[in-house]
Amino acid sequence: MLSISNDESAPIGDRILAAAADCVLAFGVDRVTLAEIARRAGVSRPTVYRRWSDTRSVLAALLTSRVVGVLDDVPNEQVGREPLVERIVSVVARLRRDDVVMSVLRSAPDLAMIYIAERLGTSQQVLLDAVAADIKLAQEEGSVRPGDPRQLAAMCLLISQSTIQSGQIVAPILDADALAVELAHSLNGYLKP
């Protein structure tokens, strides 16, 4: 299968992000360089610089595209607490299986900590907005407890983010299926009226 980073017909931004993903998997975050991203994408460094100011901003865009891509792949087609929880659990499971996301968590804890403990990133804002909108609809439908939808969504984000980051440490106790079941119980219990 041909990598998008080598596909000359792919949009340049997509080729650059695909090349960045290849670099993260090949070298780990700390050893990714803008020059290597450009080389793998088949573009010049100035072409990358026209879109992103540095390697870190390319990596941030890469993570955002991965997270938003997973969210888009798991649409919420029904209103209510149970479909909302199913969507969150599915997104968490897919992100836990995403090699690039997990590589960043493992190989660049300093970068990950910025978005875990210091500030919300773009992808987290997108997730918050999506979950808050679904919570509001589920509240109107009666299956989610009253409360500010954005505050409830923020707590769902914290619970889910912790599952993504730390799920591997409880793998001997909770395999992927059991982890999904317990996450669903946690979220359902939290959101239930």
Summary of the structure (lengths in Angstrom):
residues: 193
radius of gyration: 18.2
end to end distance: 48.5
largest distance: 55.3
contacts: 578
relative contact order: 0.11
helix: 77%
strand: 0%
